[in-house]
Every structure is written in structure tokens, then in C-alpha cells.
Amino acid sequence: MLHRGPAAAIRRAVILKSQPLHAKCSIVDNIQRPACSMSSTVRNYASISNPNCAKEALSDQTTNQIVGNAGNFEQTQSTRPDFDHSKKSIEVTKHPNPDWQYSDGIGSYEAASRHVEVDPYASDRPMINNYRLLIAGIAPRPIGFVSTMSKDGVKNLAPMSYFQVVDHDPPTFVIGFSARSGRIKDTYRNLKETGECVINTVSEHMIEAVNATSLDAPYGVSEWDISGLHEAPTTTVRPSRVAESIFSVEGKVTDIKEVGNHAEDGTSAAGIVLIQATRFWVREDATNADVSNINLDTLRPVAQLGGMSYGRITSTFELPRKRWSDESQKNKVLKDLHNISK
Ligand SMILES: Cc1cc2nc3c(=O)[nH]c(=O)nc-3n(C[C@H](O)[C@H](O)[C@H](O)COP(=O)(O)O)c2cc1C
């Protein structure tokens, strides 16, 4: 049982800091396996000479602290305004600085502002800090809601925000899977074993159901049942698509690259998977005649941010991309730069 709430979290942190490693390895871990035998107090992960045990401590931090640190969320939530369900049109404003000219930089640049340099591999830096920093700094991230099926037909649904479309010709997507203590993520295993999936988009109307599918449910428990979402048929792959999603992409795996040394550290494999689309499905009322656009007011995408935050789009602006051949004719700064480069 994971302790919850800020006080429990602090208590737990104190326990972790002061316990010998053999105790630490078993305290933070709900998974039944032999505890590490080393007895030195853990202060500095790099000083731990048993690499498996060190990695175990690190990976447990990643896994168990990612989930289960919400504090008294119900109380916090009760003080917040209700979600705005009005579905008013997403406004389009001017872009931030319409008077901007080539070489202007940004008006508010302060040469004196300082940056903190971080070595992600520093011996005293727990990897949970890298996780927190990365998800806070690389944001917003789109969420790919991935439907897969195991070799023997067990259905799976999971949200992934280490996710992106990486090309349109051919339409190609990437999904990143993190290591965790315990078994490999079912989605990752299914992709490796069957090479098939459906990537579904995530809109505001379905976010609680999507979030619920990230539960680390035992193998064989269907996330479709946990979420209450509905299956819709597909034509080129076995897994179903999510009927509630505005846009779904059937796809097949083209490449898998495992990352990290997880084979040695006792955690499940981490890796990235490239997927090539084999079909698109777009909700009829969200698209145009030649199915080349999706209406943002209907899509209402949700993105993942840092911590446990999600973001919605309530306002956009447009900023056209221009061509050098046009711009360099009429703009002195570009003309001068062009001449200097000759
Ligand atoms: C919004 C959201 C995004 C997530 N993104 C990722 C991700 O990109 N990679 C990953 O390994 N886990 C990610 N997770 C965690 C997985 O969804 C979670 O570990 C899930 O239990 C995996 O399910 P599976 O074992 O059925 O594949 C995310 C969770 C949420 C809620």
C-alpha cells in the first residue's frame, strides 16, 4: 500500500533517506522480489556499488513517485472553479507582437537572466527529477490513446504522451515507452508481438476515461471496461478504435529501438516505436469535404503538461510562414544578410 498525502509523502521520504538500502528496496516496492542485500545508507546513488540494487532504487523512484503523489486532491479540486463546458468557439486573436520585424529578437530579452545547468546523470540527481523536469519543460504534449491487442486476443488501451506525428509522407508516428519496475508495458509488448495498433486522439469530453486507462491494472483486466469507452471497427488491423475519439489512425509498426540499459537494471524495457498509418478515421461532423482538416472547435484536444496537469485550447492565433524568395526582395535586413553571405 502506497502512503498518500503530503504528510505521508514527507514521512516516506524521511524513511527512504534514513533506511539502509536493503530496507529501502523493499519499502518503496510493492512488487514481491528479493530485497537488495547491501546495508549502507543511501545518500548518493552513484556510490552504491551493487548496480542492480542502485538501479532498483532509482527505478522504484521513477515508478512509484510518478503515480500516487496527488495529496488531498479532492480538497484542492473543491476550491477550483468548475470546468467551462459552454463550448464557446475557440477565439482567434492577433499574434503576440504584430509589429515584430526581422532581427528584432524579443523586446523583453534580459541579458542578465541566468540559467541553471543540469547534468541529468549527476550522481546525486534522482531520475525522478529528470522525469519531472522533462514533462514540465517539454509541454504541451499531445496524447496518443493507443489501442492494441495481444497475440492471444487480450485488448488493451493506454494513453501515451511521449507521442508525436513525425512525418506525413508516409504518415508516421512515434511512441516512447518508459521502463518501470515490474512487467513491460502491455502496449509496448503488444506492439512488439503483433505490430498493430490504433492511435486515437484525446478530446476534453473523454479525458477522465482516458486518464483511468493509465491504471496499472493486472494483465487481462480490460481498460475498455475500466473506461466505459466504446469499440468501433477497423479494417487493416485487429485492435478496435475508440468510437468517442474524433480522429483515429490505424497503424503498423515499422521500427523499434530499445533505449537505456534496462536489461541489466531489473526494470522492464524502455523503447521507442515507429508506426506507419494504414487508415484514418475522422468524425464526419468534424471534417471538410475532402477530409483535409479537422475543426478545432470539435476536436477540443487535451494535452499533457507537467505534474498531473492537463491543458486545453481556449484561444489561438495565426502566424503565416513566408518564403525567403519573397521576403528577401522586400526586406532590408534580409537583403543585407543575403549580400553578406555571398
Ligand atoms: C496522459 C498520460 C500519458 C502517458 N504517457 C506515457 C508515455 O508516453 N509512455 C509511457 O511509457 N507511459 C505513459 N503513461 C503511463 C501509461 O499510460 C501507464 O503506465 C499504463 O498503465 C500503461 O498501460 P499498459 O501496461 O496497458 O500499456 C502515460 C499516462 C498518462 C495518464
The ligand as an SDF file (V2000), in Angstrom:
LIG
                    3D

 31 33  0  0  0  0  0  0  0  0999 V2000
   -1.7550   11.2160  -20.1380 C   0  0  0  0  0  0  0  0  0  0  0  0
   -0.7800   10.0830  -19.9100 C   0  0  0  0  0  0  0  0  0  0  0  0
    0.3120    9.9440  -20.7370 C   0  0  0  0  0  0  0  0  0  0  0  0
    1.2070    8.8890  -20.5640 C   0  0  0  0  0  0  0  0  0  0  0  0
    2.2590    8.7650  -21.4070 N   0  0  0  0  0  0  0  0  0  0  0  0
    3.1010    7.7170  -21.3070 C   0  0  0  0  0  0  0  0  0  0  0  0
    4.1520    7.5460  -22.2480 C   0  0  0  0  0  0  0  0  0  0  0  0
    4.3240    8.3220  -23.1760 O   0  0  0  0  0  0  0  0  0  0  0  0
    4.9660    6.4650  -22.0970 N   0  0  0  0  0  0  0  0  0  0  0  0
    4.7910    5.5610  -21.1010 C   0  0  0  0  0  0  0  0  0  0  0  0
    5.5590    4.5980  -21.0110 O   0  0  0  0  0  0  0  0  0  0  0  0
    3.7800    5.6880  -20.1890 N   0  0  0  0  0  0  0  0  0  0  0  0
    2.9240    6.7290  -20.3010 C   0  0  0  0  0  0  0  0  0  0  0  0
    1.8850    6.8730  -19.4100 N   0  0  0  0  0  0  0  0  0  0  0  0
    1.6580    5.8270  -18.4200 C   0  0  0  0  0  0  0  0  0  0  0  0
    0.9320    4.6360  -19.0430 C   0  0  0  0  0  0  0  0  0  0  0  0
   -0.2960    5.0180  -19.6300 O   0  0  0  0  0  0  0  0  0  0  0  0
    0.6820    3.6010  -17.9490 C   0  0  0  0  0  0  0  0  0  0  0  0
    1.9250    3.1030  -17.4980 O   0  0  0  0  0  0  0  0  0  0  0  0
   -0.2150    2.4830  -18.3770 C   0  0  0  0  0  0  0  0  0  0  0  0
   -0.5510    1.7220  -17.2400 O   0  0  0  0  0  0  0  0  0  0  0  0
    0.4350    1.5750  -19.3950 C   0  0  0  0  0  0  0  0  0  0  0  0
   -0.5350    0.6500  -19.7390 O   0  0  0  0  0  0  0  0  0  0  0  0
   -0.2280   -0.7330  -20.4140 P   0  0  0  0  0  0  0  0  0  0  0  0
    0.6860   -1.5180  -19.4890 O   0  0  0  0  0  0  0  0  0  0  0  0
   -1.5910   -1.3150  -20.5590 O   0  0  0  0  0  0  0  0  0  0  0  0
    0.4270   -0.4370  -21.7230 O   0  0  0  0  0  0  0  0  0  0  0  0
    1.0050    7.9500  -19.5330 C   0  0  0  0  0  0  0  0  0  0  0  0
   -0.0850    8.1110  -18.6610 C   0  0  0  0  0  0  0  0  0  0  0  0
   -0.9570    9.1690  -18.8500 C   0  0  0  0  0  0  0  0  0  0  0  0
   -2.1350    9.3120  -17.9200 C   0  0  0  0  0  0  0  0  0  0  0  0
  1  2  1  0
  2  3  1  0
  2 30  2  0
  3  4  2  0
  4  5  1  0
  4 28  1  0
  5  6  2  0
  6  7  1  0
  6 13  1  0
  7  8  2  0
  7  9  1  0
  9 10  1  0
 10 11  2  0
 10 12  1  0
 12 13  2  0
 13 14  1  0
 14 15  1  0
 14 28  1  0
 15 16  1  0
 16 17  1  0
 16 18  1  0
 18 19  1  0
 18 20  1  0
 20 21  1  0
 20 22  1  0
 22 23  1  0
 23 24  1  0
 24 25  2  0
 24 26  1  0
 24 27  1  0
 28 29  2  0
 29 30  1  0
 30 31  1  0
M  END
$$$$
